[in-house]
Amino acid sequence: MHSFAAPALALVEKMTAAAASEPDRAIAFQGAPGCNSHRAALEFAPDCLPLPCFAFEDALDAVKSGSAGSAIIPIENSQHGRVADIHFLLPESGLYIVAEHFMPIHHALMGIGNGPFEAAYSHPQALGQCREYLRAKGIVPLSHADTAGAAAQVAETGDPAIAALAPALAADLYGLMLVEDRVEDAANNMTRFVVLARAPLDPAALDSRKAMTTFIFEVRNVPAALYKALGGFATNGVNMTKLESYQKGASFSATMFFADIIGRPGDPPVDLALEELAFYSKEMRLLGSYPLARERG
């Protein structure tokens, strides 16, 4: 499946035309109209022109080409972990993180009628976040590229035995019956989004606001390199809120790390910590400094 279902296409074409008229106001997102990333774009910038894209790569390409001023991408969920492989996508894209946005996530069960349903389509993240609910209802989870796209597909197929898990907005957009709202297993279900743009923010322009800085690095192949590379953050009192490893290439010989810290270049403790990190690293790349949207800890 490489395109949106027919019920979504008319909305996609209309939103794409609006974004093309004022690309600087456009925020690209992955998914059909009505998905959580669509909601996040409108929450983050209520006057934006949301631009739906089929894949994460398409949303990033829209920014690179100038079709959109920025993109909003979900990167992690409180219940189901990593969402997008931002570790691979962002460094290759040449874009920078300029903001973060946190949004509570709610899923609704919807269909042609009110059931019973044999199966439900949705994004794998949504299926994982509603695993216990689906199991209790005896509904088989079926993977789809995104939540609202699943709703559009259910509307297109017209099968009353197949439901979708999507934001409640999607039921209105695609003419489905909203059978039950807020069916996620955890009430505190939260997703972190990042906003990407072609140019980074100047860390000095953040003034006195608390900042986050995101970067990737690969340590040198020497004993205790990771311990030594991270030691500068401890000795300089810099709080590292995220550290994830991932493989670079297919050889399994090089491990990259993706990290978030509180602070920004220009802060003396951050500068000292990054200098020490660079000394013990083969590669280190800053992906952006941006305002802290939510206190950590």
C-alpha positions in Angstrom: 0.0 0.0 0.0 1.6 3.2 -1.2 -1.2 5.7 -1.3 -4.1 6.9 0.8 -7.6 5.2 0.6 -10.1 7.0 -1.6 -12.1 8.7 1.2 -8.9 10.4 2.3 -7.6 11.5 -1.1 -10.0 14.4 -1.6 -9.0 15.8 1.8 -5.3 15.3 1.0 -5.6 17.1 -2.3 -7.4 20.0 -0.7 -4.9 20.4 2.1 -2.0 20.0 -0.3 -3.3 22.8 -2.5 -3.7 25.1 0.5 -0.2 24.3 1.7 1.2 25.0 -1.8 -0.3 28.5 -1.7 1.7 29.4 1.5 4.4 26.8 2.0 6.0 28.8 4.9 2.9 28.2 7.0 2.7 24.5 6.0 3.6 21.8 8.6 4.1 18.4 7.0 3.1 15.2 8.9 2.9 11.5 8.2 -0.5 10.1 7.9 -4.0 10.7 6.5 -6.1 13.7 7.6 -7.4 13.1 11.1 -4.4 11.2 12.5 -2.6 12.2 15.7 0.2 14.0 13.9 -2.5 16.1 12.2 -3.9 17.0 15.7 -0.3 17.7 16.9 0.4 20.1 14.1 -2.8 22.1 14.9 -2.1 22.1 18.6 1.5 23.2 18.1 0.6 25.9 15.5 -3.2 26.6 15.3 -2.8 28.8 12.3 -0.6 26.4 10.3 -1.6 24.7 7.0 -1.3 20.9 7.7 0.3 19.0 4.9 -0.5 15.2 5.0 2.2 12.9 3.6 2.1 9.1 3.2 5.5 8.3 4.8 7.8 9.9 7.3 10.4 10.3 4.5 7.8 12.1 2.4 7.2 14.6 5.3 10.9 15.3 5.6 11.3 15.6 1.8 8.5 18.2 1.8 10.6 20.4 4.1 13.8 19.8 2.2 12.1 20.8 -1.1 10.5 23.9 0.4 6.9 22.5 0.0 6.6 23.0 3.8 8.2 25.2 6.3 8.5 22.4 8.9 7.5 18.9 9.7 6.1 17.4 12.9 7.2 13.8 13.7 6.3 11.6 16.6 9.4 10.0 18.1 8.4 8.3 21.3 5.4 7.2 23.3 5.1 6.7 27.0 3.5 3.3 26.7 5.0 1.8 23.5 8.5 3.4 23.2 10.1 4.6 20.0 7.7 5.6 17.2 9.7 6.9 14.2 13.3 5.9 13.4 14.4 9.5 13.8 17.9 8.2 14.5 18.2 7.2 10.8 15.8 9.7 9.2 17.0 13.0 10.7 20.8 12.7 10.2 20.2 11.7 6.6 17.7 14.5 5.9 19.9 17.4 6.8 17.1 18.9 8.9 17.2 20.2 12.4 15.0 19.9 15.5 13.6 23.4 16.4 10.9 22.5 18.9 9.2 19.6 20.8 5.6 19.1 21.6 3.9 16.7 24.0 0.3 15.5 23.3 -2.0 13.1 25.2 -3.0 10.3 22.8 -6.6 8.9 22.8 -7.9 6.2 20.5 -11.4 5.5 19.5 -13.0 2.3 18.0 -15.0 3.1 14.9 -16.6 1.3 12.0 -19.4 1.1 9.5 -21.8 0.0 12.2 -21.5 -0.7 15.9 -20.1 -4.2 15.6 -19.4 -6.8 16.7 -16.0 -6.6 15.0 -13.7 -9.4 14.0 -10.6 -7.2 13.4 -9.4 -3.7 13.7 -6.9 -1.8 11.5 -4.5 0.8 12.9 -0.9 1.9 13.2 1.2 -0.7 15.1 1.8 1.9 17.8 -1.9 2.4 18.4 -2.5 -1.4 18.3 0.2 -1.8 21.0 -1.4 1.0 23.1 -4.8 -0.8 22.9 -3.6 -4.3 23.2 -5.5 -5.3 26.3 -8.7 -3.7 25.1 -8.6 -5.6 21.8 -7.8 -8.8 23.5 -10.7 -8.4 25.9 -13.1 -7.7 22.9 -11.7 -10.6 20.9 -10.7 -8.2 18.1 -7.8 -9.2 15.9 -5.2 -6.4 15.4 -4.3 -5.6 11.8 -1.4 -3.3 10.9 -1.9 -0.1 8.8 0.4 2.7 7.8 -1.4 5.2 10.1 -4.5 5.5 12.3 -6.6 7.9 10.3 -5.6 6.0 7.1 -7.0 2.9 8.7 -10.3 4.7 9.2 -10.4 5.8 5.6 -9.7 2.2 4.5 -12.6 0.9 6.6 -14.9 3.5 5.1 -13.7 2.6 1.6 -14.1 -1.2 2.0 -17.5 -0.9 3.8 -17.1 -4.2 5.7 -19.1 -4.0 8.9 -17.0 -6.7 10.6 -13.8 -4.6 10.3 -13.2 -1.6 12.6 -10.4 1.0 12.9 -8.6 2.5 15.9 -8.1 6.2 15.3 -8.6 9.6 16.8 -12.3 10.5 17.2 -11.8 13.2 14.6 -11.3 10.5 11.9 -14.9 9.2 12.5 -16.3 12.6 11.6 -14.0 13.0 8.6 -14.8 9.6 7.0 -18.4 9.1 8.0 -17.8 6.3 10.5 -19.7 5.4 13.6 -17.7 6.1 16.8 -18.4 3.0 18.8 -16.2 3.7 21.8 -13.8 6.5 22.7 -10.6 6.5 24.8 -10.0 2.8 24.5 -6.2 3.0 25.1 -5.0 0.8 27.9 -3.3 3.6 29.9 -5.0 6.9 30.8 -1.6 8.7 30.8 -0.8 7.8 27.2 1.5 10.5 25.9 3.6 11.0 22.7 6.5 13.3 22.2 6.7 15.0 18.8 9.6 17.0 17.4 9.4 19.8 14.9 12.0 19.8 12.1 13.1 22.7 9.8 15.8 23.4 7.3 17.8 25.7 9.5 18.7 25.2 13.2 17.8 27.7 15.9 20.6 29.8 17.2 21.1 28.6 20.8 21.9 32.1 21.9 18.5 33.2 20.6 16.8 31.1 23.2 17.6 33.7 25.8 16.9 32.6 29.3 14.4 29.9 28.3 15.4 26.3 29.3 16.7 24.4 26.3 17.1 20.9 25.1 19.9 19.8 22.8 19.8 16.6 20.7 22.8 15.0 19.1 24.1 11.7 17.8 27.6 10.3 18.3 29.8 7.2 17.8 32.5 6.6 20.3 36.0 5.6 19.4 36.9 1.8 19.5 38.9 1.9 22.8 38.1 0.4 26.2 35.7 2.3 28.3 35.1 4.9 25.5 31.4 5.3 26.3 32.1 5.7 30.0 34.7 8.3 29.3 32.7 10.1 26.7 29.7 10.5 29.0 31.8 11.4 32.1 31.9 15.0 31.1 28.2 15.4 31.5 28.3 14.0 35.1 31.3 16.1 36.1 29.8 19.3 34.6 26.3 18.8 36.0 24.6 18.4 32.7 21.4 16.3 32.8 21.1 13.7 30.1 17.5 12.8 29.7 17.7 10.3 26.9 20.4 7.9 25.6 19.6 5.2 23.0 21.9 3.0 21.0 21.3 1.8 17.4 23.4 0.0 14.8 25.0 1.9 12.0 25.1 -0.3 8.8 24.8 -4.0 8.6 28.2 -5.0 10.0 27.2 -4.6 13.7 30.6 -3.2 14.3 29.6 0.4 14.8 27.1 1.6 17.4 25.7 5.0 17.3 24.0 6.8 20.2 21.1 9.3 20.2 21.0 11.6 23.2 19.0 14.5 24.7 20.5 16.9 27.3 19.1 19.8 29.1 21.0 22.9 28.1 22.5 24.3 25.0 25.9 25.1 23.4 27.1 28.4 24.8 26.3 27.3 28.4 29.8 26.7 29.9 29.0 23.3 31.4 27.4 22.1 28.1 30.4 23.3 26.1 32.8 21.4 28.4 30.8 18.2 28.3 30.5 18.3 24.5 34.2 19.0 24.2 35.0 15.9 26.2 32.4 13.9 24.3 34.0 14.9 21.0 37.4 13.9 22.2 36.3 10.3 22.7 34.1 10.1 19.7 34.7 9.2 16.0 31.7 11.3 15.1 29.5 13.7 16.9 26.7 15.8 15.3 24.3 18.3 16.8 20.7 17.9 15.6 19.4 21.0 17.2 18.8 23.1 20.4 15.2 24.1 21.1 13.0 25.3 23.9 12.2 22.7 26.6 8.5 22.0 26.3 8.1 19.9 29.4 10.1 19.6 32.6 12.0 16.4 33.0 12.3 14.5 36.2 
